[in-house]
Amino acid sequence: MKISHGFSESERAQIAALYWEAFGAKLGRVLGPRPHALRFLAAALDPAHALCARAPDGTLLGVAGFKTARGALVLGGRREMRAAYGILGAAWRGGLLALLDSDVDNRRFLIDGIFVAPETRGRGVGSRLIEALAQEARSGGYREIRLEVIDENLRARALYERRGFRAVGRRPLGVLRVVFGFRAATTMVRRLG
């Protein structure tokens, strides 16, 4: 398996579909229906904020996104939202998504999503992507990496704990849980050696 920065234009649709597979249950009520979400995601993906895991034959296995002051893996603006959802659809969706947004933490490197192809789950792709993110953070001078995981995603949380992350906070969604389909997100941090 090889981890590399970025992705090609020809991989946009595939990465958007993998992203939707991983996060569609959480974001489906806001970004759905699926065809609109895939159009938006494909346009909003930023290869400068992606690390991709590939098999020796080049097959995409998974992606890890990160967020910096210069951008994020999925950073669609008004133009991309309007193109996918129209003016009114973009307005209410953008407002709701802004409520979930995690600010860039200048002390910690922010992980902005890890997702792997369903057929490769359980084969170490997620772990390799986490270690690649840790190396990216180290090379940027960070001492810690941070992510948020929804409380219902016990499998992901267990992976993060095995990779050295510890819970440091919890953010309840309150009434927004009806819209997003989860009750709270746990902030997890890993110190880098």
C-alpha positions as CSV (number, residue, x, y, z in Angstrom):
1,M,0.0,0.0,0.0
2,K,1.2,3.5,-0.9
3,I,0.1,6.7,0.7
4,S,0.4,9.9,-1.4
5,H,-0.8,13.5,-1.4
6,G,-3.7,14.5,-3.6
7,F,-5.7,12.8,-6.2
8,S,-6.3,13.2,-9.9
9,E,-9.3,14.9,-11.5
10,S,-10.4,11.5,-12.8
11,E,-10.7,10.2,-9.2
12,R,-13.1,13.0,-8.0
13,A,-16.3,11.1,-8.6
14,Q,-15.0,7.9,-6.9
15,I,-13.8,9.9,-3.9
16,A,-17.1,11.7,-3.6
17,A,-18.9,8.3,-3.7
18,L,-16.5,6.9,-1.0
19,Y,-17.1,10.0,1.1
20,W,-20.8,9.7,0.8
21,E,-20.6,6.0,1.7
22,A,-18.8,6.8,4.9
23,F,-20.7,10.0,5.9
24,G,-24.0,9.9,4.1
25,A,-25.9,8.6,7.1
26,K,-24.7,11.6,9.1
27,L,-25.1,14.2,6.4
28,G,-27.9,12.7,4.3
29,R,-30.7,14.8,5.5
30,V,-28.7,18.0,4.7
31,L,-26.7,17.0,1.6
32,G,-29.1,14.5,0.1
33,P,-30.6,13.3,-2.1
34,R,-27.6,11.3,-3.2
35,P,-27.2,12.5,-6.8
36,H,-27.1,16.1,-5.6
37,A,-24.7,15.3,-2.8
38,L,-22.3,13.5,-5.1
39,R,-22.4,16.5,-7.5
40,F,-21.6,18.9,-4.7
41,L,-18.9,16.7,-3.1
42,A,-17.1,16.1,-6.4
43,A,-16.9,19.8,-7.0
44,A,-16.0,20.7,-3.4
45,L,-13.1,18.2,-2.9
46,D,-9.7,19.8,-2.6
47,P,-6.7,17.5,-3.4
48,A,-4.3,19.7,-1.5
49,H,-6.0,18.5,1.7
50,A,-6.1,14.8,0.9
51,L,-3.9,11.8,1.6
52,C,-4.8,8.8,-0.5
53,A,-4.0,5.1,0.1
54,R,-3.6,3.0,-3.1
55,A,-2.9,-0.6,-3.8
56,P,0.3,-1.4,-5.8
57,D,-1.8,-1.5,-8.9
58,G,-3.1,2.1,-8.2
59,T,-6.5,1.1,-7.0
60,L,-7.8,3.7,-4.5
61,L,-8.3,2.1,-1.1
62,G,-9.1,5.1,1.1
63,V,-8.7,8.8,1.8
64,A,-7.8,10.9,4.8
65,G,-8.7,14.6,4.7
66,F,-7.2,17.4,6.9
67,K,-8.1,21.0,7.5
68,T,-5.7,24.0,7.7
69,A,-6.1,27.7,7.6
70,R,-5.8,27.4,3.8
71,G,-8.7,24.9,3.3
72,A,-10.1,21.5,3.9
73,L,-10.8,18.3,2.1
74,V,-14.4,19.3,1.5
75,L,-14.6,23.0,1.2
76,G,-17.4,23.8,-1.2
77,G,-18.5,27.4,-1.3
78,R,-21.7,29.1,-2.4
79,R,-21.0,28.5,-6.0
80,E,-20.6,24.7,-5.6
81,M,-23.7,24.6,-3.3
82,R,-25.9,26.6,-5.7
83,A,-24.8,24.4,-8.7
84,A,-25.8,21.3,-6.8
85,Y,-28.9,22.5,-4.9
86,G,-30.1,25.8,-6.4
87,I,-30.2,29.1,-4.5
88,L,-32.8,28.2,-1.8
89,G,-31.4,24.7,-1.3
90,A,-27.9,26.0,-1.0
91,A,-28.9,28.7,1.6
92,W,-30.5,26.4,4.2
93,R,-27.9,23.6,3.6
94,G,-25.0,26.0,4.0
95,G,-26.5,27.4,7.3
96,L,-26.9,23.9,8.8
97,L,-23.5,22.7,7.8
98,A,-21.9,25.8,9.3
99,L,-23.2,24.6,12.7
100,L,-21.1,21.4,12.4
101,D,-18.0,23.1,11.2
102,S,-14.8,22.6,13.3
103,D,-12.6,25.5,13.5
104,V,-8.9,25.2,12.7
105,D,-7.0,24.6,15.9
106,N,-3.7,26.4,15.6
107,R,-2.2,24.1,18.3
108,R,-3.4,20.8,16.8
109,F,-3.5,19.3,13.3
110,L,-7.2,18.8,12.4
111,I,-8.2,15.6,10.7
112,D,-11.2,16.2,8.5
113,G,-12.4,12.7,7.7
114,I,-11.0,9.3,7.1
115,F,-12.9,6.9,4.8
116,V,-12.0,3.6,3.1
117,A,-13.5,1.5,0.4
118,P,-16.0,-0.9,1.9
119,E,-14.2,-3.9,0.5
120,T,-10.9,-2.9,2.2
121,R,-12.2,-2.3,5.7
122,G,-10.4,-4.2,8.4
123,R,-7.2,-4.5,6.4
124,G,-5.3,-1.7,8.0
125,V,-6.0,1.1,5.5
126,G,-7.5,3.4,8.2
127,S,-4.5,2.8,10.5
128,R,-2.0,3.6,7.7
129,L,-3.9,6.8,6.8
130,I,-3.9,7.9,10.5
131,E,-0.1,7.3,10.6
132,A,0.3,9.3,7.4
133,L,-1.7,12.1,8.9
134,A,0.5,12.0,12.0
135,Q,3.6,12.4,9.8
136,E,2.0,15.2,7.9
137,A,1.3,17.0,11.2
138,R,4.8,16.4,12.5
139,S,6.3,17.9,9.4
140,G,4.1,20.9,9.9
141,G,5.5,21.3,13.4
142,Y,2.4,20.1,15.3
143,R,2.6,18.2,18.6
144,E,-0.9,16.9,18.5
145,I,-3.6,15.7,16.1
146,R,-7.3,16.2,16.6
147,L,-10.5,14.7,15.2
148,E,-14.2,14.4,16.0
149,V,-16.1,11.2,15.9
150,I,-19.8,10.8,16.3
151,D,-20.9,8.9,19.3
152,E,-22.7,6.3,17.3
153,N,-19.6,5.3,15.3
154,L,-18.1,2.9,17.9
155,R,-16.0,1.1,15.3
156,A,-14.2,4.3,14.3
157,R,-13.7,5.4,17.9
158,A,-12.2,2.0,18.8
159,L,-9.7,2.4,15.9
160,Y,-8.8,5.9,17.0
161,E,-8.2,4.7,20.6
162,R,-6.0,1.8,19.3
163,R,-4.0,4.4,17.4
164,G,-3.4,6.5,20.6
165,F,-6.3,9.0,20.6
166,R,-8.0,10.0,23.8
167,A,-11.3,11.7,24.3
168,V,-10.9,15.3,25.5
169,G,-14.4,16.6,25.1
170,R,-17.9,16.0,23.9
171,R,-20.2,18.3,21.9
172,P,-23.9,17.5,22.1
173,L,-26.0,18.5,19.1
174,G,-29.2,19.2,21.0
175,V,-32.2,19.7,18.7
176,L,-29.9,19.4,15.7
177,R,-29.7,15.7,16.3
178,V,-33.0,15.4,14.5
179,V,-31.4,16.9,11.4
180,F,-28.1,15.1,11.5
181,G,-29.1,11.8,13.0
182,F,-26.6,11.7,15.8
183,R,-26.6,12.9,19.4
184,A,-23.1,14.2,20.0
185,A,-19.5,14.3,18.7
186,T,-16.5,13.4,20.8
187,T,-13.3,15.3,20.3
188,M,-10.2,13.1,20.4
189,V,-6.6,14.1,20.5
190,R,-3.3,12.2,20.0
191,R,0.0,13.5,21.2
192,L,2.8,13.1,18.6
193,G,6.2,11.8,19.8
